[in-house]
Each structure stands twice: as structure tokens, then as C-alpha cells.
């Protein structure tokens, strides 16, 4: 579980099946987004600052893109 305080995260599933899980500040699940390109569900946008994780349902290839330039977060 992690978040990106300075950017949204665009998730694109190239193959496989995953569930993107969005949680609140207390770690409670708010939303489950099922991605499966074989049925047209290719991607989603994780809102800026949202806690999230991925549940991998089968071997998958994911492309992620975030807003702005890369900045190491400590």
C-alpha cells in the first residue's frame, strides 16, 4: 500500500488481470477497479494522494505513468 502525494497515477494493463484497490487514510477499502484488457478494461487513474495497491489475479504487464518529472520521495 502506498500513495503519491504530488501526482495522479495512470495505470494501463497491457495483458493479464489485476484489481486496483483504492483505500482511505485508515486503510479501509473504498473502491476495487477490475482491469482486464480482454473485456476492454485497460486502465484507470488513481487520484493524487490516494492510498492504493494492486491485487494480481494472473501474470500481468502494467504500465504506470505519473504527472510531472520524477522526484525521489523519502
PDB file of N, CA, C and O in Angstrom:
ATOM      1  N   UNK A   1       0.852  -1.158   0.000  1.00  0.00           N
ATOM      2  CA  UNK A   1       0.000   0.000   0.000  1.00  0.00           C
ATOM      3  C   UNK A   1       0.906   1.230   0.000  1.00  0.00           C
ATOM      4  O   UNK A   1       1.837   1.344   0.797  1.00  0.00           O
ATOM      5  N   UNK A   2       0.603   2.136  -0.912  1.00  0.00           N
ATOM      6  CA  UNK A   2       1.402   3.359  -0.998  1.00  0.00           C
ATOM      7  C   UNK A   2       0.546   4.457  -1.625  1.00  0.00           C
ATOM      8  O   UNK A   2      -0.588   4.220  -2.042  1.00  0.00           O
ATOM      9  N   UNK A   3       1.110   5.658  -1.683  1.00  0.00           N
ATOM     10  CA  UNK A   3       0.417   6.769  -2.337  1.00  0.00           C
ATOM     11  C   UNK A   3       1.437   7.713  -2.960  1.00  0.00           C
ATOM     12  O   UNK A   3       2.633   7.636  -2.680  1.00  0.00           O
ATOM     13  N   UNK A   4       0.939   8.602  -3.806  1.00  0.00           N
ATOM     14  CA  UNK A   4       1.769   9.587  -4.479  1.00  0.00           C
ATOM     15  C   UNK A   4       1.188  10.961  -4.159  1.00  0.00           C
ATOM     16  O   UNK A   4       0.246  11.402  -4.817  1.00  0.00           O
ATOM     17  N   UNK A   5       1.743  11.641  -3.152  1.00  0.00           N
ATOM     18  CA  UNK A   5       1.159  12.905  -2.693  1.00  0.00           C
ATOM     19  C   UNK A   5       1.168  14.027  -3.732  1.00  0.00           C
ATOM     20  O   UNK A   5       0.360  14.953  -3.658  1.00  0.00           O
ATOM     21  N   UNK A   6       2.088  13.940  -4.705  1.00  0.00           N
ATOM     22  CA  UNK A   6       2.241  15.035  -5.658  1.00  0.00           C
ATOM     23  C   UNK A   6       1.686  14.761  -7.043  1.00  0.00           C
ATOM     24  O   UNK A   6       1.773  15.627  -7.913  1.00  0.00           O
ATOM     25  N   UNK A   7       1.115  13.581  -7.277  1.00  0.00           N
ATOM     26  CA  UNK A   7       0.651  13.292  -8.639  1.00  0.00           C
ATOM     27  C   UNK A   7      -0.437  12.220  -8.668  1.00  0.00           C
ATOM     28  O   UNK A   7      -0.575  11.418  -7.744  1.00  0.00           O
ATOM     29  N   UNK A   8      -1.196  12.235  -9.748  1.00  0.00           N
ATOM     30  CA  UNK A   8      -2.091  11.119 -10.030  1.00  0.00           C
ATOM     31  C   UNK A   8      -1.236   9.996 -10.603  1.00  0.00           C
ATOM     32  O   UNK A   8      -0.078  10.206 -10.964  1.00  0.00           O
ATOM     33  N   UNK A   9      -1.817   8.800 -10.685  1.00  0.00           N
ATOM     34  CA  UNK A   9      -1.116   7.681 -11.296  1.00  0.00           C
ATOM     35  C   UNK A   9      -2.038   7.068 -12.342  1.00  0.00           C
ATOM     36  O   UNK A   9      -3.146   6.631 -12.033  1.00  0.00           O
ATOM     37  N   UNK A  10      -1.567   7.044 -13.576  1.00  0.00           N
ATOM     38  CA  UNK A  10      -2.314   6.431 -14.668  1.00  0.00           C
ATOM     39  C   UNK A  10      -1.825   5.001 -14.809  1.00  0.00           C
ATOM     40  O   UNK A  10      -0.638   4.762 -15.032  1.00  0.00           O
ATOM     41  N   UNK A  11      -2.746   4.046 -14.678  1.00  0.00           N
ATOM     42  CA  UNK A  11      -2.411   2.621 -14.724  1.00  0.00           C
ATOM     43  C   UNK A  11      -2.994   2.036 -15.999  1.00  0.00           C
ATOM     44  O   UNK A  11      -4.193   2.147 -16.254  1.00  0.00           O
ATOM     45  N   UNK A  12      -2.136   1.411 -16.800  1.00  0.00           N
ATOM     46  CA  UNK A  12      -2.561   0.764 -18.037  1.00  0.00           C
ATOM     47  C   UNK A  12      -2.144  -0.701 -17.976  1.00  0.00           C
ATOM     48  O   UNK A  12      -0.966  -1.009 -17.795  1.00  0.00           O
ATOM     49  N   UNK A  13      -3.095  -1.585 -18.126  1.00  0.00           N
ATOM     50  CA  UNK A  13      -2.810  -3.020 -18.101  1.00  0.00           C
ATOM     51  C   UNK A  13      -2.673  -3.509 -19.533  1.00  0.00           C
ATOM     52  O   UNK A  13      -3.629  -3.458 -20.307  1.00  0.00           O
ATOM     53  N   UNK A  14      -1.483  -3.983 -19.885  1.00  0.00           N
ATOM     54  CA  UNK A  14      -1.214  -4.436 -21.245  1.00  0.00           C
ATOM     55  C   UNK A  14      -1.662  -5.877 -21.466  1.00  0.00           C
ATOM     56  O   UNK A  14      -2.145  -6.221 -22.545  1.00  0.00           O
ATOM     57  N   UNK A  15      -1.502  -6.719 -20.445  1.00  0.00           N
ATOM     58  CA  UNK A  15      -2.009  -8.093 -20.509  1.00  0.00           C
ATOM     59  C   UNK A  15      -2.144  -8.619 -19.095  1.00  0.00           C
ATOM     60  O   UNK A  15      -1.485  -8.134 -18.176  1.00  0.00           O
ATOM     61  N   UNK A  16      -2.998  -9.609 -18.925  1.00  0.00           N
ATOM     62  CA  UNK A  16      -3.236 -10.189 -17.618  1.00  0.00           C
ATOM     63  C   UNK A  16      -4.522  -9.684 -16.998  1.00  0.00           C
ATOM     64  O   UNK A  16      -5.390  -9.150 -17.689  1.00  0.00           O
ATOM     65  N   UNK A  17      -4.641  -9.857 -15.687  1.00  0.00           N
ATOM     66  CA  UNK A  17      -5.811  -9.394 -14.937  1.00  0.00           C
ATOM     67  C   UNK A  17      -5.349  -8.925 -13.565  1.00  0.00           C
ATOM     68  O   UNK A  17      -4.612  -9.625 -12.871  1.00  0.00           O
ATOM     69  N   UNK A  18      -5.795  -7.723 -13.182  1.00  0.00           N
ATOM     70  CA  UNK A  18      -5.466  -7.174 -11.873  1.00  0.00           C
ATOM     71  C   UNK A  18      -6.684  -6.457 -11.298  1.00  0.00           C
ATOM     72  O   UNK A  18      -7.661  -6.191 -11.999  1.00  0.00           O
ATOM     73  N   UNK A  19      -6.601  -6.155 -10.015  1.00  0.00           N
ATOM     74  CA  UNK A  19      -7.577  -5.292  -9.363  1.00  0.00           C
ATOM     75  C   UNK A  19      -6.789  -4.168  -8.705  1.00  0.00           C
ATOM     76  O   UNK A  19      -5.923  -4.421  -7.868  1.00  0.00           O
ATOM     77  N   UNK A  20      -7.084  -2.934  -9.079  1.00  0.00           N
ATOM     78  CA  UNK A  20      -6.504  -1.757  -8.418  1.00  0.00           C
ATOM     79  C   UNK A  20      -7.409  -1.457  -7.230  1.00  0.00           C
ATOM     80  O   UNK A  20      -8.619  -1.301  -7.392  1.00  0.00           O
ATOM     81  N   UNK A  21      -6.826  -1.377  -6.042  1.00  0.00           N
ATOM     82  CA  UNK A  21      -7.600  -1.171  -4.822  1.00  0.00           C
ATOM     83  C   UNK A  21      -7.260   0.205  -4.254  1.00  0.00           C
ATOM     84  O   UNK A  21      -6.101   0.503  -3.968  1.00  0.00           O
ATOM     85  N   UNK A  22      -8.284   1.033  -4.096  1.00  0.00           N
ATOM     86  CA  UNK A  22      -8.141   2.380  -3.548  1.00  0.00           C
ATOM     87  C   UNK A  22      -8.643   2.351  -2.105  1.00  0.00           C
ATOM     88  O   UNK A  22      -9.722   1.825  -1.832  1.00  0.00           O
ATOM     89  N   UNK A  23      -7.861   2.916  -1.181  1.00  0.00           N
ATOM     90  CA  UNK A  23      -8.219   2.902   0.239  1.00  0.00           C
ATOM     91  C   UNK A  23      -8.255   4.321   0.814  1.00  0.00           C
ATOM     92  O   UNK A  23      -7.711   5.260   0.233  1.00  0.00           O
ATOM     93  N   UNK A  24      -8.909   4.449   1.967  1.00  0.00           N
ATOM     94  CA  UNK A  24      -8.942   5.739   2.646  1.00  0.00           C
ATOM     95  C   UNK A  24      -7.704   5.874   3.533  1.00  0.00           C
ATOM     96  O   UNK A  24      -6.838   4.999   3.538  1.00  0.00           O
ATOM     97  N   UNK A  25      -7.628   6.967   4.276  1.00  0.00           N
ATOM     98  CA  UNK A  25      -6.468   7.250   5.130  1.00  0.00           C
ATOM     99  C   UNK A  25      -6.243   6.189   6.213  1.00  0.00           C
ATOM    100  O   UNK A  25      -5.128   6.048   6.716  1.00  0.00           O
ATOM    101  N   UNK A  26      -7.280   5.453   6.570  1.00  0.00           N
ATOM    102  CA  UNK A  26      -7.170   4.425   7.610  1.00  0.00           C
ATOM    103  C   UNK A  26      -6.938   3.028   7.044  1.00  0.00           C
ATOM    104  O   UNK A  26      -6.924   2.049   7.789  1.00  0.00           O
ATOM    105  N   UNK A  27      -6.758   2.934   5.738  1.00  0.00           N
ATOM    106  CA  UNK A  27      -6.519   1.641   5.107  1.00  0.00           C
ATOM    107  C   UNK A  27      -7.780   0.862   4.779  1.00  0.00           C
ATOM    108  O   UNK A  27      -7.710  -0.305   4.392  1.00  0.00           O
ATOM    109  N   UNK A  28      -8.940   1.507   4.934  1.00  0.00           N
ATOM    110  CA  UNK A  28     -10.206   0.857   4.598  1.00  0.00           C
ATOM    111  C   UNK A  28     -10.450   0.930   3.096  1.00  0.00           C
ATOM    112  O   UNK A  28     -10.303   1.991   2.489  1.00  0.00           O
ATOM    113  N   UNK A  29     -10.816  -0.177   2.511  1.00  0.00           N
ATOM    114  CA  UNK A  29     -11.055  -0.229   1.070  1.00  0.00           C
ATOM    115  C   UNK A  29     -12.240   0.650   0.682  1.00  0.00           C
ATOM    116  O   UNK A  29     -13.317   0.569   1.272  1.00  0.00           O
ATOM    117  N   UNK A  30     -12.011   1.502  -0.336  1.00  0.00           N
ATOM    118  CA  UNK A  30     -13.067   2.372  -0.856  1.00  0.00           C
ATOM    119  C   UNK A  30     -13.573   1.906  -2.210  1.00  0.00           C
ATOM    120  O   UNK A  30     -14.760   2.021  -2.516  1.00  0.00           O
ATOM    121  N   UNK A  31     -12.656   1.376  -3.021  1.00  0.00           N
ATOM    122  CA  UNK A  31     -13.019   1.025  -4.404  1.00  0.00           C
ATOM    123  C   UNK A  31     -12.110  -0.080  -4.915  1.00  0.00           C
ATOM    124  O   UNK A  31     -10.924  -0.132  -4.590  1.00  0.00           O
ATOM    125  N   UNK A  32     -12.687  -0.962  -5.721  1.00  0.00           N
ATOM    126  CA  UNK A  32     -11.939  -2.021  -6.416  1.00  0.00           C
ATOM    127  C   UNK A  32     -12.190  -1.830  -7.908  1.00  0.00           C
ATOM    128  O   UNK A  32     -13.335  -1.832  -8.358  1.00  0.00           O
ATOM    129  N   UNK A  33     -11.115  -1.665  -8.665  1.00  0.00           N
ATOM    130  CA  UNK A  33     -11.232  -1.450 -10.105  1.00  0.00           C
ATOM    131  C   UNK A  33     -10.635  -2.666 -10.804  1.00  0.00           C
ATOM    132  O   UNK A  33      -9.422  -2.875 -10.774  1.00  0.00           O
ATOM    133  N   UNK A  34     -11.491  -3.466 -11.431  1.00  0.00           N
ATOM    134  CA  UNK A  34     -11.052  -4.678 -12.123  1.00  0.00           C
ATOM    135  C   UNK A  34     -10.562  -4.306 -13.522  1.00  0.00           C
ATOM    136  O   UNK A  34     -11.305  -3.731 -14.318  1.00  0.00           O
ATOM    137  N   UNK A  35      -9.311  -4.639 -13.811  1.00  0.00           N
ATOM    138  CA  UNK A  35      -8.737  -4.378 -15.130  1.00  0.00           C
ATOM    139  C   UNK A  35      -8.490  -5.697 -15.843  1.00  0.00           C
ATOM    140  O   UNK A  35      -7.880  -6.616 -15.297  1.00  0.00           O
ATOM    141  N   UNK A  36      -8.976  -5.769 -17.070  1.00  0.00           N
ATOM    142  CA  UNK A  36      -8.852  -6.972 -17.899  1.00  0.00           C
ATOM    143  C   UNK A  36      -8.982  -6.524 -19.350  1.00  0.00           C
ATOM    144  O   UNK A  36     -10.096  -6.285 -19.817  1.00  0.00           O
ATOM    145  N   UNK A  37      -7.869  -6.403 -20.076  1.00  0.00           N
ATOM    146  CA  UNK A  37      -7.940  -5.914 -21.448  1.00  0.00           C
ATOM    147  C   UNK A  37      -8.746  -6.791 -22.398  1.00  0.00           C
ATOM    148  O   UNK A  37      -9.174  -6.314 -23.449  1.00  0.00           O
ATOM    149  N   UNK A  38      -8.966  -8.069 -22.056  1.00  0.00           N
ATOM    150  CA  UNK A  38      -9.738  -8.934 -22.947  1.00  0.00           C
ATOM    151  C   UNK A  38     -11.212  -8.539 -22.992  1.00  0.00           C
ATOM    152  O   UNK A  38     -11.940  -8.938 -23.902  1.00  0.00           O
ATOM    153  N   UNK A  39     -11.652  -7.750 -22.000  1.00  0.00           N
ATOM    154  CA  UNK A  39     -13.045  -7.278 -21.996  1.00  0.00           C
ATOM    155  C   UNK A  39     -13.119  -5.753 -22.111  1.00  0.00           C
ATOM    156  O   UNK A  39     -14.171  -5.159 -21.872  1.00  0.00           O
ATOM    157  N   UNK A  40     -11.991  -5.119 -22.480  1.00  0.00           N
ATOM    158  CA  UNK A  40     -11.983  -3.681 -22.721  1.00  0.00           C
ATOM    159  C   UNK A  40     -11.679  -2.810 -21.519  1.00  0.00           C
ATOM    160  O   UNK A  40     -11.771  -1.587 -21.620  1.00  0.00           O
ATOM    161  N   UNK A  41     -11.321  -3.395 -20.388  1.00  0.00           N
ATOM    162  CA  UNK A  41     -10.962  -2.605 -19.204  1.00  0.00           C
ATOM    163  C   UNK A  41      -9.441  -2.496 -19.131  1.00  0.00           C
ATOM    164  O   UNK A  41      -8.774  -3.327 -18.515  1.00  0.00           O
ATOM    165  N   UNK A  42      -8.907  -1.455 -19.772  1.00  0.00           N
ATOM    166  CA  UNK A  42      -7.461  -1.317 -19.931  1.00  0.00           C
ATOM    167  C   UNK A  42      -6.774  -0.530 -18.839  1.00  0.00           C
ATOM    168  O   UNK A  42      -5.595  -0.761 -18.570  1.00  0.00           O
ATOM    169  N   UNK A  43      -7.470   0.390 -18.203  1.00  0.00           N
ATOM    170  CA  UNK A  43      -6.751   1.237 -17.263  1.00  0.00           C
ATOM    171  C   UNK A  43      -7.652   2.047 -16.366  1.00  0.00           C
ATOM    172  O   UNK A  43      -8.879   2.019 -16.463  1.00  0.00           O
ATOM    173  N   UNK A  44      -6.975   2.784 -15.470  1.00  0.00           N
ATOM    174  CA  UNK A  44      -7.676   3.647 -14.536  1.00  0.00           C
ATOM    175  C   UNK A  44      -6.722   4.751 -14.089  1.00  0.00           C
ATOM    176  O   UNK A  44      -5.521   4.700 -14.353  1.00  0.00           O
ATOM    177  N   UNK A  45      -7.274   5.734 -13.418  1.00  0.00           N
ATOM    178  CA  UNK A  45      -6.487   6.822 -12.844  1.00  0.00           C
ATOM    179  C   UNK A  45      -6.660   6.766 -11.333  1.00  0.00           C
ATOM    180  O   UNK A  45      -7.777   6.818 -10.818  1.00  0.00           O
ATOM    181  N   UNK A  46      -5.535   6.658 -10.634  1.00  0.00           N
ATOM    182  CA  UNK A  46      -5.546   6.709  -9.175  1.00  0.00           C
ATOM    183  C   UNK A  46      -5.402   8.177  -8.792  1.00  0.00           C
ATOM    184  O   UNK A  46      -4.432   8.818  -9.197  1.00  0.00           O
ATOM    185  N   UNK A  47      -6.339   8.723  -8.024  1.00  0.00           N
ATOM    186  CA  UNK A  47      -6.281  10.151  -7.677  1.00  0.00           C
ATOM    187  C   UNK A  47      -5.027  10.510  -6.876  1.00  0.00           C
ATOM    188  O   UNK A  47      -4.476   9.685  -6.147  1.00  0.00           O
ATOM    189  N   UNK A  48      -4.602  11.739  -7.028  1.00  0.00           N
ATOM    190  CA  UNK A  48      -3.448  12.248  -6.293  1.00  0.00           C
ATOM    191  C   UNK A  48      -3.641  12.032  -4.793  1.00  0.00           C
ATOM    192  O   UNK A  48      -4.683  12.381  -4.238  1.00  0.00           O
ATOM    193  N   UNK A  49      -2.636  11.458  -4.146  1.00  0.00           N
ATOM    194  CA  UNK A  49      -2.656  11.263  -2.708  1.00  0.00           C
ATOM    195  C   UNK A  49      -3.445  10.067  -2.212  1.00  0.00           C
ATOM    196  O   UNK A  49      -3.453   9.799  -1.010  1.00  0.00           O
ATOM    197  N   UNK A  50      -4.111   9.336  -3.105  1.00  0.00           N
ATOM    198  CA  UNK A  50      -4.924   8.192  -2.675  1.00  0.00           C
ATOM    199  C   UNK A  50      -4.039   6.999  -2.326  1.00  0.00           C
ATOM    200  O   UNK A  50      -3.121   6.659  -3.072  1.00  0.00           O
ATOM    201  N   UNK A  51      -4.320   6.371  -1.197  1.00  0.00           N
ATOM    202  CA  UNK A  51      -3.642   5.131  -0.847  1.00  0.00           C
ATOM    203  C   UNK A  51      -4.141   4.042  -1.784  1.00  0.00           C
ATOM    204  O   UNK A  51      -5.342   3.943  -2.035  1.00  0.00           O
ATOM    205  N   UNK A  52      -3.227   3.219  -2.306  1.00  0.00           N
ATOM    206  CA  UNK A  52      -3.633   2.186  -3.251  1.00  0.00           C
ATOM    207  C   UNK A  52      -2.642   1.027  -3.279  1.00  0.00           C
ATOM    208  O   UNK A  52      -1.498   1.134  -2.837  1.00  0.00           O
ATOM    209  N   UNK A  53      -3.134  -0.080  -3.818  1.00  0.00           N
ATOM    210  CA  UNK A  53      -2.320  -1.269  -4.017  1.00  0.00           C
ATOM    211  C   UNK A  53      -2.933  -2.054  -5.171  1.00  0.00           C
ATOM    212  O   UNK A  53      -3.998  -1.700  -5.676  1.00  0.00           O
ATOM    213  N   UNK A  54      -2.259  -3.113  -5.581  1.00  0.00           N
ATOM    214  CA  UNK A  54      -2.730  -3.930  -6.691  1.00  0.00           C
ATOM    215  C   UNK A  54      -2.836  -5.380  -6.237  1.00  0.00           C
ATOM    216  O   UNK A  54      -1.944  -5.899  -5.565  1.00  0.00           O
ATOM    217  N   UNK A  55      -3.926  -6.022  -6.608  1.00  0.00           N
ATOM    218  CA  UNK A  55      -4.083  -7.457  -6.427  1.00  0.00           C
ATOM    219  C   UNK A  55      -3.917  -8.083  -7.809  1.00  0.00           C
ATOM    220  O   UNK A  55      -4.694  -7.795  -8.719  1.00  0.00           O
ATOM    221  N   UNK A  56      -2.918  -8.929  -7.966  1.00  0.00           N
ATOM    222  CA  UNK A  56      -2.636  -9.557  -9.258  1.00  0.00           C
ATOM    223  C   UNK A  56      -3.407 -10.869  -9.333  1.00  0.00           C
ATOM    224  O   UNK A  56      -3.204 -11.769  -8.518  1.00  0.00           O
ATOM    225  N   UNK A  57      -4.292 -10.968 -10.319  1.00  0.00           N
ATOM    226  CA  UNK A  57      -5.124 -12.164 -10.477  1.00  0.00           C
ATOM    227  C   UNK A  57      -4.487 -13.203 -11.390  1.00  0.00           C
ATOM    228  O   UNK A  57      -4.773 -14.395 -11.275  1.00  0.00           O
ATOM    229  N   UNK A  58      -3.625 -12.754 -12.297  1.00  0.00           N
ATOM    230  CA  UNK A  58      -2.852 -13.655 -13.151  1.00  0.00           C
ATOM    231  C   UNK A  58      -1.631 -12.885 -13.623  1.00  0.00           C
ATOM    232  O   UNK A  58      -1.618 -11.657 -13.537  1.00  0.00           O
ATOM    233  N   UNK A  59      -0.596 -13.571 -14.122  1.00  0.00           N
ATOM    234  CA  UNK A  59       0.597 -12.847 -14.576  1.00  0.00           C
ATOM    235  C   UNK A  59       0.204 -11.688 -15.491  1.00  0.00           C
ATOM    236  O   UNK A  59      -0.596 -11.848 -16.413  1.00  0.00           O
ATOM    237  N   UNK A  60       0.782 -10.522 -15.216  1.00  0.00           N
ATOM    238  CA  UNK A  60       0.336  -9.290 -15.879  1.00  0.00           C
ATOM    239  C   UNK A  60       1.507  -8.391 -16.218  1.00  0.00           C
ATOM    240  O   UNK A  60       2.584  -8.492 -15.629  1.00  0.00           O
ATOM    241  N   UNK A  61       1.274  -7.504 -17.186  1.00  0.00           N
ATOM    242  CA  UNK A  61       2.218  -6.449 -17.520  1.00  0.00           C
ATOM    243  C   UNK A  61       1.479  -5.127 -17.358  1.00  0.00           C
ATOM    244  O   UNK A  61       0.451  -4.898 -17.995  1.00  0.00           O
ATOM    245  N   UNK A  62       2.013  -4.260 -16.498  1.00  0.00           N
ATOM    246  CA  UNK A  62       1.386  -2.975 -16.179  1.00  0.00           C
ATOM    247  C   UNK A  62       2.320  -1.852 -16.597  1.00  0.00           C
ATOM    248  O   UNK A  62       3.531  -1.930 -16.388  1.00  0.00           O
ATOM    249  N   UNK A  63       1.751  -0.805 -17.189  1.00  0.00           N
ATOM    250  CA  UNK A  63       2.487   0.428 -17.467  1.00  0.00           C
ATOM    251  C   UNK A  63       1.864   1.501 -16.588  1.00  0.00           C
ATOM    252  O   UNK A  63       0.649   1.696 -16.606  1.00  0.00           O
ATOM    253  N   UNK A  64       2.705   2.207 -15.810  1.00  0.00           N
ATOM    254  CA  UNK A  64       2.225   3.277 -14.951  1.00  0.00           C
ATOM    255  C   UNK A  64       2.886   4.580 -15.339  1.00  0.00           C
ATOM    256  O   UNK A  64       4.076   4.610 -15.654  1.00  0.00           O
ATOM    257  N   UNK A  65       2.118   5.658 -15.318  1.00  0.00           N
ATOM    258  CA  UNK A  65       2.655   6.986 -15.606  1.00  0.00           C
ATOM    259  C   UNK A  65       2.119   7.959 -14.569  1.00  0.00           C
ATOM    260  O   UNK A  65       0.935   7.945 -14.234  1.00  0.00           O
ATOM    261  N   UNK A  66       3.018   8.807 -14.066  1.00  0.00           N
ATOM    262  CA  UNK A  66       2.643   9.805 -13.073  1.00  0.00           C
ATOM    263  C   UNK A  66       2.852  11.203 -13.638  1.00  0.00           C
ATOM    264  O   UNK A  66       3.636  11.391 -14.568  1.00  0.00           O
ATOM    265  N   UNK A  67       2.151  12.180 -13.077  1.00  0.00           N
ATOM    266  CA  UNK A  67       2.270  13.565 -13.514  1.00  0.00           C
ATOM    267  C   UNK A  67       3.652  14.120 -13.205  1.00  0.00           C
ATOM    268  O   UNK A  67       4.230  13.804 -12.165  1.00  0.00           O
ATOM    269  N   UNK A  68       4.184  14.941 -14.096  1.00  0.00           N
ATOM    270  CA  UNK A  68       5.395  15.687 -13.825  1.00  0.00           C
ATOM    271  C   UNK A  68       6.667  14.869 -13.889  1.00  0.00           C
ATOM    272  O   UNK A  68       6.658  13.693 -14.252  1.00  0.00           O
ATOM    273  N   UNK A  69       7.759  15.518 -13.526  1.00  0.00           N
ATOM    274  CA  UNK A  69       9.093  14.902 -13.547  1.00  0.00           C
ATOM    275  C   UNK A  69       9.275  13.975 -12.366  1.00  0.00           C
ATOM    276  O   UNK A  69       8.621  14.136 -11.336  1.00  0.00           O
ATOM    277  N   UNK A  70      10.168  12.999 -12.514  1.00  0.00           N
ATOM    278  CA  UNK A  70      10.473  12.074 -11.420  1.00  0.00           C
ATOM    279  C   UNK A  70      11.147  12.820 -10.294  1.00  0.00           C
ATOM    280  O   UNK A  70      12.065  13.608 -10.522  1.00  0.00           O
ATOM    281  N   UNK A  71      10.687  12.571  -9.059  1.00  0.00           N
ATOM    282  CA  UNK A  71      11.325  13.117  -7.858  1.00  0.00           C
ATOM    283  C   UNK A  71      11.353  11.993  -6.832  1.00  0.00           C
ATOM    284  O   UNK A  71      10.321  11.413  -6.496  1.00  0.00           O
ATOM    285  N   UNK A  72      12.538  11.699  -6.347  1.00  0.00           N
ATOM    286  CA  UNK A  72      12.648  10.676  -5.308  1.00  0.00           C
ATOM    287  C   UNK A  72      11.901  11.139  -4.067  1.00  0.00           C
ATOM    288  O   UNK A  72      12.009  12.296  -3.663  1.00  0.00           O
ATOM    289  N   UNK A  73      11.145  10.231  -3.466  1.00  0.00           N
ATOM    290  CA  UNK A  73      10.396  10.572  -2.253  1.00  0.00           C
ATOM    291  C   UNK A  73      10.993   9.826  -1.086  1.00  0.00           C
ATOM    292  O   UNK A  73      11.099   8.600  -1.117  1.00  0.00           O
ATOM    293  N   UNK A  74      11.378  10.540  -0.072  1.00  0.00           N
ATOM    294  CA  UNK A  74      11.977   9.919   1.113  1.00  0.00           C
ATOM    295  C   UNK A  74      11.024   9.949   2.271  1.00  0.00           C
ATOM    296  O   UNK A  74      11.355   9.471   3.355  1.00  0.00           O
TER     297      UNK A  74
END
